[in-house]
Amino acid sequence: MSVLIKGGKVFYKGEFSDSDILIENGKIKSIGRNLNGADEKYNAKGMLVLPGLIDPHVHLRDPGATYKEDFHTGTRAAVAGGFTTVMDMPNNPYPTVTVAALFEKAALAKKKAICEVRFYFGATDHNFDEIERADPLSLKVYLGKTTGELYLRNPGSLKKHFENYKGQFVFHATGDGKTEHEQLDATYKNIAKVGSLSNRYRRSSHIAHASCGKEVTISKSFGLTVETAPHYLFLDSKDAKKLGYRGTVYPNLRSGGPESLWKKIDKIDCIATDHAPHTLEDKKNGAHGFPGLETSLGMMLTAYHSKKIGLEWIIEHMSEKPAAIFDLGRVGRIKEGFYGNITVLDLKKEWTVKGNKLYTKCKWSPFEGRKIKGKVKSVFYKGNLIFDDFSFSG
């Protein structure tokens, strides 16, 4: 089967232009004007045509906590938000720290997911042999408290992981402490430790969910890549108080966090959602984390409309750079030979965030009631139209 996407403003070679895209057998065959010869045609007139977005940090809760989310509902939420590739974290109730657990998770995703899911492997104090056997795409290392019990307790384990594993490291460097000052001070020390070891062993390391500008500054001083999430760019500690039990997240929303991050926005490598769905009952009982897949692009478009960033910046940091950092192959760009993963955006469509209308199983959002301009109209995954006219067909 082949499909021709016609009439849109296509982001190609770093700029928007009037172009058509011909996709055959799941991959982009050609890009240009006045193309023809496809089995099906899609009219993108008046729309922006983007590479499918990539989220390098999601928690889809499958297996072990599927009452919160699973690979089917989570990837539907991803696609509705414009994502065609997501990278799932290992801190499930049954953590992804063995080859058997990795195979089980991959088999579940193959049956249930509607877009591409990649998997992190988790580091423990003892699973060095499992990591060698798995040879994972990326290794997630937790240096502080998070959902679940997956974090290093032995001070010597971190050094040993750097000695043994030669792939892409990703760090939850958030430090523990009773006050914000203590937490941030511990975080800065963790980032510096990671940076020193990364340089010593010549490893590639990435810092997850920076919650303030100084985390970005320290990360970049060691040559590390770093991400932040929309909730750290738009919400602070005052918002956390307003949200009540819904406002808890790892790391915490910071006083002055958004302002400090926007000052460092050009140093940030990518935007990740850290999609961490919980039921409201779990939130009332102290669970930390926000859903974010369906609001991430919309919130970044809010920054675009207020002239803080350009559309090109959004595409670079939500598609191109994640693909490059994590060596994901032929995704992240609209380019001949790459997969036909395409997001069609209606930049003028206005909508209001309503949790009960979202596809995520948890059905709430920290951005409840926000008015957003710009919404995903259609999504192609490997040339197949899987989301159209702002909804799924079934």
N, C-alpha and C positions, 0 to 999 in steps of 0.2 A: 504494500500500500504506500501511496505517496500523498502528501498534503502540501498545498501552497498557501502560505500566509501572505495576503496581499493588502496593500494600501495603508500600512501603518508607518509610524516613525520608528525605524529600527535602530537600536544601539549597536553600531558596527564600527570596529576600529576606532573606538574612543569617542564617537560622536553620533548624533541622531541624524538619520537621512531617510528620504522616501525610498524604501526598498521592499522587495518581495523576498520571501524565504521559501526555498523548495526543500522539503524533507522527504527522503526516501529510505525505507528500511530502518527507520529510527534515527537516522543521522542527517545532518544538514548537508545537502548536495551542492547547493549554489545560493548565492545572495546577489541580488541586482534588480534592475528595473525591467518591467514588462516580461516577467518570467511566465511560462505556461507549461502545460503538459503534466498535470497532476490528477490523481484519482478524485481528490476532494479539494475544495477551496474554502478558505476562511477569510472573511472580510474584516480587516483590522482598521478600517478607515476611522480616523479621528483618535486612534489609540496609540499609546507608546508600547513598543515591542522590546522586551528586555530578556536577557538570559535568565533562565530559571534561577531563583535565589538559592543560596546555600547557607544553612544554619549549622555552625560547627559545635553547638552546645545545646542539646535537648535531653530531657528525661522522659522517656515514653512509658516507663513503669511496667514494662512487659519483659519477662514474667515476674510474678510475685506481688504486684499491686495493681492489677488490672481494673479494680473498681475505681481507680483514679484516672487511668488512661491506658490504652493499649496500642499496638502497632497500627490497627485499623483507624481508630478514632484520632490518634495522634498524627498520622500522616494525612488524614483528611483535613485536620486543622492546619497542617503545614501547607498543603496545596492551596487551601482557601486563602492563606496568607501570602501566596506567591512562591513558596519554596518547592523545589523538586529534588533536593538532596538535604538530608539531615544526618547529624552525627550523634549517636545515642551514647549517653554516659553509662558507666559500669556499676553505679552504686544502687543497684536494685536490692530488694530483700534477699534475693539470691544473687550475690554480686558476680560480675563477669571477671573472675580472677583465675579461671581454669579453662583449658581448651574445651572441655565438655560443656561448660556453661556458655562459652562463645558459640559453639555449634548449635546448642539448643536455641539461643536467642536468634541466630541467623535463620534457623529453620522456621521459627515462629514469624519472623518478619517476612520471609518469602511467601508465606501463606496469607498474611494479613495486610501487609503494607501496600499502599497504592503509589508510592514514589520511592526513590532510592534511600536506603538507610545504611549508613556505615556505623561501625562499632568501635568504641574505645575498649581497651583492656585495662583493668585496674591493677595497681601495684599494691602489694602487701609486704609485710616484713619477711615473708617466707616463699613467695611464689616465683622465684627467679627461674626455675626450670620450666614452669608452665609458660612464662613469658617467652622463653627461648623456643619452646615447641610451637606456640601460637604465632610468633613473629608478627605481632599486630601492626596495623597501620599507625596507631598512636597509643601511647601509654599515659593514662591519667593517674596523677599522683596527688593524693590529698594530704595536706600538711596541717589541717585544722578540722574543726567540727563541721559536719554537713549532715544531710539526710542519710541515715544509715550509719554503719560503723566502719566504713572503709577509709581508714587513714593510717599513716605510718606512726608507730609508737616508738620504734627502736631508732635512736639517732644515727646509727651506722647504716641503716637500710637505704637511705637516700643516696649516699655515696656509692653503695654497691649497685644500685640500679643504674647510676650513671656509668659505672664501669662496664656493666653487662649489656645494656640496651643501647642500640645505636640509631634508633628511629626518632620520631617526633614525640617529644615530651609535652604534656599539658599539665599545668599546675593549678590546683586549688590552693592558693597561697594565703588565704585569709587566716589571720591569726586569731587566737582566742583571748578573751579578756572581759572583765566586768564592765568597763567603760569603753566608749568609742575611742578615746585616746589610747587605751591599752590595746584594743583590737588592732587599730591602725599601726601602732608602733610594732606589734608582733608581725603584722603583715609586711611592713617595710623590711624587717629583718629577714623574713622568709624569702621575699623576692630577691634580696641581695645575696642570700645563700644560694638560691637557685642560679642566679646570674654568675656567681663565682664558679660554681661547679660546672655550669654549661660552658663557660669559657675554658676552664681547665681541661675538660674532657672533649671539647669541641663538639658539643651536642646542640641540636636545635630545640629550643624550649619556648613555650607559649604560656602566657599568664592569662588565666580565665577571669572573667567578670570583675574588672577593675571598678572600684566604687568611688574613687576620687582621683584627682589629677596627679597627686604625688606618686601613686602607684604606677601611673603611666610613665612619669619622669624617671623613676628608678628603673623600671623595666627597660626603657630605651637606653639608659646609660650603660646597660650590660649587653645591648644588642638583641634583646628578647623581643618577640612579637607579643602583642597584647590586645585583648578585646574588652569591650564593655557592652552593656545591655541597655535597651531603651529606658527601662525603669530607673537606671542610675543617671540617665541624662535628663529625665523629666520629673523625678520624684525625689524628695529629700526626707529628713527625719521628721519634719512637721507633717508631711503627707502620711508618713507611717503612723503617727499618732491619730490622724483623722481616720485612717483606714481601720484602726483598732486591730483586732486579731487577724484581719486580712493583710495587714501591713508588715508581717514578719517574713524575712527573706535572708538567705546567706549569700554574700555578706549583707549586713544591715544597710538600709538607706541612710545616707550620711548627711549631717548638717553641712550645708555648703557644697555638697557633692556635685550636683549638676553644674553649678557655676565653674568649679575647678576642672571638671571634665571638658566642658565646652572650650575652655581656654587651651586645652591640650588636644583638641579634636583632630588636628592634622597629624598628630603623633600616634593616634590609635589605628591599629591595623585592620580590625574588622568589627562588625556589629554581630553579636550573637544574642539569641533570646534568653538563654538559660531557662527554657520552657520547663517549669517544674510544677505540674498540676497536682493539687490536693482538693479533696472535697472540703466544703465549708465546715463540716463536722470535725475533720482532721485539723483544719486551721484553728478552730476553737480550742482544740486540745494541744495546740502549740506547734503544729507543723509549719515549716519555713519554705517559702517558694511561691512564685507567681506563674500562671500560664502566660504565654507571650507570642505564640506563633502567629496568631491572627491579627495582632495589633502592632507588631514590630515595624513592618513596612509603613503602615499608616502613621505611626508616631514619627518615623524619620521623614515622611513627607510633610508632616507638620513643621519640622525644622526647615525643610526646603521652602515651604510657602512663606516662612518668616525670614527667609534669606540667610539662614545660618550655614547651609550647605547647598551644593548643587545636585541635580539629578545624577550627574556623572559620579559624584562622590558616593552616593548611595549605592549605585551599581558596583562600583569598585570595591566597596567595603562589605557588601552583602552578597557578592557573587564571585568576582574575579580574585580578590585577595584570599578569601577562604579556600578557594580551589587551589591556589598556588601554595599557600602555607602548608596545607595538608596533603599536597600532591595527589589530588583526586582524579587526575586524568582529563578526559575530554568533556569536561563540564565547566560552567562558569563564564563562558563566552558564547556569543553568536559568531560562529566561525565554521568554514567548510571542514567537514570531517568530524566535527563535534556532535554530541548527541543533540537531538531535537528537543531539548528542554527549554521551553519558552513560556514566559509570563507576559500576558497582555494586560496593560494597566490603563484604566480610565482615570486620567489625572483630574478630571472635573467632578467625578462622582462624589457626592457628599453623603456621609453616613454617621451614625452615632453608635458608639460601643455599648452593646447590651449583652451581658453575659449569657442570658438565656437564649440568645440567637447564635451563639458561637458553636462551632463543631466540636471543640474540645469537650471531653466528657465531664469536666469539673464545672462548666457553665457559669463562670464568674471571671472578672478581670479587675486588676487594680486601676485600670483606666475607665471604669464604668462611667458612662455619661459623657465621655469626651466626644466632641464633634471633630470629625476628620474629613479632609478633602483629598480624595484619591483612593481608589479601591481596585482590587484585582478582578478583572472581568472574566478572563479565561486562562487556562494553563494547559500546555502540551507537555507530556512526559514521553520522551523517546518517540515523538511524532504523533502520539495518540492524544486526542482532545479529551481530557479527563475532568475538566471543570469549565463550565461555560455559562455565560449570562449571569455571573455572580453566584452560581450555585452548582451543586451536583445534580445529575439527572436522576439518581436513585439513592 
